[in-house]
C-alpha cells in the first residue's frame, strides 16, 4: 500500500476529491492511504501563531519552520525510505514519467503544502526534500498540487484503476472517444460517430487510433 502524508494547514480542502470515485475506492481497497498533518497541531504553545512576518521585510506572512519540521518528523517516523516533496513554482516539472518512477520506488510520500508567502526555507535544510512544480504558474497553496500528484501517482499503482489497460498514457489511442448515440443532433446540426469505429474492422480501427 502506498501511503501519502500531506502537511497542510487546510486538510479539509482535499477531502471532497478523495471521497469520490476511483481514489475513494482505492482507499477502501487499501491500495492507498492518505494522512494529514496540520502544522497548527505542532506549535509548542497552543497560543502561538504558525505564521510570522518575513525577515528582511516584504508582504504577507511566512509559515514557521518549527511546526512544519515537527509535522514532517511525525509523518516520517522511523521509516528509512521516504520521499519528501516540497511544492515550488521553481521546482522540477512534474509529469507522468515522474509519477511512474515514484509509484515504483516509494511506499511513503510526504507532500509539504505551502501557503501565504511560503514556508521558512530551513525546513529543506533539515530534511532531504525535492522541489516539484505542477506547471508554469503560481497557486495560492500546495493543496491542489498535492491532489494532482496523489491522483497521478495512484493511477500507476496496480489495481487502483481495476483494469490496468485503462491507463490512457499506455495506449496508442486518439484523444477522441465516442459512445452512443451514433447520431447526435444539436441545434438542428447532425454530429456522427466516425464510420470506421462502426465498421467492426479491428485493424482499421487501430490504424485510426494511431492516426495512420
RODO-2510 file (C-alpha; in nm, 4 decimals, decimal comma):
residues 212
     n   res          X          Y          Z
     1     x     0,0000     0,0000     0,0000
     2     x     0,1230     0,3480    -0,0872
     3     x     0,0865     0,5965     0,1973
     4     x     0,0571     0,9676     0,1116
     5     x     0,1318     1,2057     0,4000
     6     x     0,0099     1,5628     0,3457
     7     x     0,1455     1,8520     0,5537
     8     x    -0,1187     2,1230     0,5213
     9     x    -0,2962     2,3965     0,7128
    10     x    -0,6189     2,3073     0,5311
    11     x    -0,6691     1,9285     0,5282
    12     x    -1,0418     1,9566     0,4592
    13     x    -0,9685     2,1134     0,1208
    14     x    -0,8728     1,7697    -0,0161
    15     x    -1,1423     1,5596     0,1463
    16     x    -1,4146     1,6012    -0,1164
    17     x    -1,1970     1,4787    -0,4041
    18     x    -1,0586     1,1880    -0,2013
    19     x    -1,4116     1,0873    -0,1058
    20     x    -1,5264     1,0255    -0,4617
    21     x    -1,4826     0,7776    -0,7455
    22     x    -1,1545     0,5953    -0,8097
    23     x    -0,9496     0,7379    -0,5216
    24     x    -1,2231     0,6616    -0,2716
    25     x    -1,2326     0,3018    -0,3952
    26     x    -0,8514     0,2813    -0,3820
    27     x    -0,8589     0,3920    -0,0180
    28     x    -1,1349     0,1447     0,0710
    29     x    -0,9456    -0,1343    -0,1091
    30     x    -0,6298    -0,0384     0,0846
    31     x    -0,4337     0,0318    -0,2309
    32     x    -0,3527     0,3790    -0,0993
    33     x    -0,3770     0,5667     0,2280
    34     x    -0,3847     0,9437     0,2847
    35     x    -0,2950     1,1026     0,6180
    36     x    -0,2936     1,4710     0,7108
    37     x    -0,0683     1,6649     0,9458
    38     x    -0,1647     2,0215     1,0310
    39     x     0,1314     2,2394     1,1379
    40     x    -0,1076     2,4189     1,3747
    41     x    -0,1151     2,0985     1,5800
    42     x     0,2636     2,1103     1,6182
    43     x     0,3199     2,4557     1,7665
    44     x     0,4855     2,4386     2,1085
    45     x     0,2399     2,6802     2,2647
    46     x    -0,1257     2,6500     2,1562
    47     x    -0,1499     3,0287     2,1737
    48     x     0,1385     3,0770     1,9270
    49     x     0,0863     3,1628     1,5620
    50     x     0,2025     2,9210     1,2938
    51     x     0,2978     3,2108     1,0643
    52     x     0,5143     3,5169     1,1202
    53     x     0,6357     3,8234     0,9290
    54     x     0,9309     3,7522     0,6971
    55     x     1,2814     3,8605     0,7903
    56     x     1,4074     4,1313     0,5564
    57     x     1,0608     4,2732     0,5115
    58     x     0,8080     4,2120     0,2392
    59     x     0,4357     4,1445     0,2109
    60     x     0,2414     3,8622     0,3678
    61     x     0,3322     3,6034     0,6267
    62     x     0,5686     3,3046     0,6252
    63     x     0,4908     2,9686     0,7862
    64     x     0,7383     2,8939     1,0627
    65     x     0,9881     2,6111     1,0165
    66     x     0,9403     2,4539     1,3608
    67     x     0,5798     2,3327     1,3324
    68     x     0,6382     2,2067     0,9774
    69     x     0,9569     2,0229     1,0799
    70     x     0,7739     1,8532     1,3660
    71     x     0,4836     1,7621     1,1355
    72     x     0,7219     1,6056     0,8810
    73     x     0,9047     1,4197     1,1589
    74     x     0,5711     1,2780     1,2758
    75     x     0,4824     1,1667     0,9227
    76     x     0,8274     1,0213     0,8615
    77     x     0,8524     0,8342     1,1904
    78     x     1,1244     0,5719     1,1768
    79     x     1,0725     0,4916     0,8126
    80     x     1,4027     0,4938     0,6255
    81     x     1,2839     0,5209     0,2669
    82     x     1,0566     0,8247     0,2372
    83     x     1,0134     1,0764    -0,0440
    84     x     0,9551     1,4341     0,0745
    85     x     0,8164     1,6685    -0,1909
    86     x     0,8179     2,0458    -0,1427
    87     x     0,5971     2,2327    -0,3880
    88     x     0,7598     2,5298    -0,5590
    89     x     0,6995     2,7128    -0,8909
    90     x     1,0756     2,6897    -0,9437
    91     x     1,0834     2,3125    -0,8917
    92     x     1,1228     2,0241    -1,1345
    93     x     0,8264     1,9931    -1,3701
    94     x     0,6006     1,7063    -1,2681
    95     x     0,4961     1,4615    -1,5400
    96     x     0,3703     1,1053    -1,5872
    97     x     0,7229     0,9644    -1,6082
    98     x     0,7929     1,1053    -1,2627
    99     x     0,4655     0,9621    -1,1302
   100     x     0,5597     0,6152    -1,2603
   101     x     0,9049     0,6348    -1,1038
   102     x     0,7752     0,7482    -0,7651
   103     x     0,4987     0,4861    -0,7585
   104     x     0,7527     0,2069    -0,8092
   105     x     1,0204     0,3440    -0,5762
   106     x     0,8406     0,4711    -0,2654
   107     x     0,5634     0,3456    -0,0398
   108     x     0,5678     0,6581     0,1775
   109     x     0,5449     1,0005     0,0137
   110     x     0,5263     1,3262     0,2086
   111     x     0,3860     1,6418     0,0476
   112     x     0,4691     1,9758     0,2089
   113     x     0,1997     2,2274     0,1137
   114     x     0,2910     2,5931     0,1491
   115     x     0,0535     2,8854     0,1988
   116     x     0,0724     3,2626     0,2282
   117     x     0,4255     3,3716     0,1234
   118     x     0,5645     3,0212     0,1682
   119     x     0,7415     2,8137     0,4328
   120     x     1,0658     2,9003     0,6110
   121     x     1,3354     2,7539     0,3832
   122     x     1,5202     2,5948     0,6752
   123     x     1,2744     2,3046     0,6513
   124     x     1,4659     2,1998     0,3404
   125     x     1,7936     2,2161     0,5323
   126     x     1,6635     1,9749     0,7958
   127     x     1,5148     1,7227     0,5524
   128     x     1,6183     1,5928     0,2133
   129     x     1,3353     1,7305     0,0015
   130     x     1,2737     1,7690    -0,3704
   131     x     1,1157     2,0815    -0,5193
   132     x     0,8359     1,9948    -0,7622
   133     x     0,6190     2,2204    -0,9795
   134     x     0,2914     2,1210    -1,1435
   135     x     0,3099     2,3973    -1,4030
   136     x     0,4424     2,7392    -1,5029
   137     x     0,2073     2,9316    -1,2748
   138     x     0,1638     3,0217    -0,9093
   139     x    -0,1195     2,8910    -0,6909
   140     x    -0,2376     3,0104    -0,3507
   141     x    -0,1268     2,6897    -0,1811
   142     x     0,0200     2,3426    -0,2252
   143     x    -0,3026     2,1521    -0,1704
   144     x    -0,4029     2,1376    -0,5375
   145     x    -0,0544     2,0226    -0,6465
   146     x    -0,0642     1,7564    -0,3741
   147     x    -0,4003     1,6346    -0,5023
   148     x    -0,2674     1,6245    -0,8590
   149     x     0,0278     1,4100    -0,7531
   150     x    -0,1866     1,1795    -0,5395
   151     x    -0,4203     1,1237    -0,8342
   152     x    -0,1456     1,0765    -1,0926
   153     x     0,0742     0,8503    -0,8788
   154     x    -0,2230     0,6420    -0,7620
   155     x    -0,3159     0,5692    -1,1239
   156     x     0,0188     0,3953    -1,1655
   157     x    -0,0478     0,1551    -0,8778
   158     x    -0,1741    -0,1809    -0,9978
   159     x    -0,5350    -0,2418    -0,9002
   160     x    -0,6314     0,1218    -0,8495
   161     x    -0,7946     0,1527    -1,1906
   162     x    -0,9307    -0,2003    -1,1817
   163     x    -0,8286    -0,2713    -1,5412
   164     x    -0,4663    -0,1597    -1,5861
   165     x    -0,5378    -0,1163    -1,9596
   166     x    -0,7455     0,1858    -1,8566
   167     x    -0,4243     0,3875    -1,8349
   168     x    -0,4687     0,6295    -2,1237
   169     x    -0,0968     0,7064    -2,1302
   170     x    -0,0122     0,3423    -2,2090
   171     x    -0,2477     0,3157    -2,5059
   172     x    -0,1733     0,4141    -2,8636
   173     x    -0,5047     0,5933    -2,8877
   174     x    -0,6563     0,9011    -3,0405
   175     x    -0,7513     1,1583    -2,7814
   176     x    -1,1063     1,1477    -2,9251
   177     x    -1,3542     0,8893    -2,7975
   178     x    -1,7206     0,8266    -2,8805
   179     x    -2,0207     0,6431    -2,7379
   180     x    -2,3959     0,6160    -2,8024
   181     x    -2,5976     0,7623    -2,9655
   182     x    -2,4477     0,7070    -3,3084
   183     x    -2,6080     1,0289    -3,4356
   184     x    -2,6243     1,3403    -3,2168
   185     x    -2,8489     1,6311    -3,3153
   186     x    -2,7911     1,9703    -3,1541
   187     x    -2,9442     2,2956    -3,2734
   188     x    -3,0515     2,1294    -3,5999
   189     x    -2,6966     2,0163    -3,6774
   190     x    -2,6037     1,6487    -3,7022
   191     x    -2,2886     1,5047    -3,5473
   192     x    -2,1905     1,1453    -3,6317
   193     x    -1,9500     0,8899    -3,4916
   194     x    -1,6623     0,8247    -3,7390
   195     x    -1,7679     0,5410    -3,9665
   196     x    -1,4509     0,3427    -3,9060
   197     x    -1,5492     0,2941    -3,5405
   198     x    -1,8763     0,1379    -3,6514
   199     x    -1,7186    -0,0890    -3,9111
   200     x    -1,6090    -0,3715    -3,6805
   201     x    -1,2793    -0,3775    -3,8739
   202     x    -1,0284    -0,4028    -3,5894
   203     x    -0,7206    -0,3306    -3,7997
   204     x    -0,8690    -0,0137    -3,9480
   205     x    -0,9917     0,0985    -3,6058
   206     x    -0,6422     0,0522    -3,4631
   207     x    -0,4943     0,2481    -3,7545
   208     x    -0,7456     0,5280    -3,6908
   209     x    -0,6461     0,5379    -3,3244
   210     x    -0,2804     0,5611    -3,4187
   211     x    -0,3557     0,8341    -3,6671
   212     x    -0,2355     0,6264    -3,9631
***
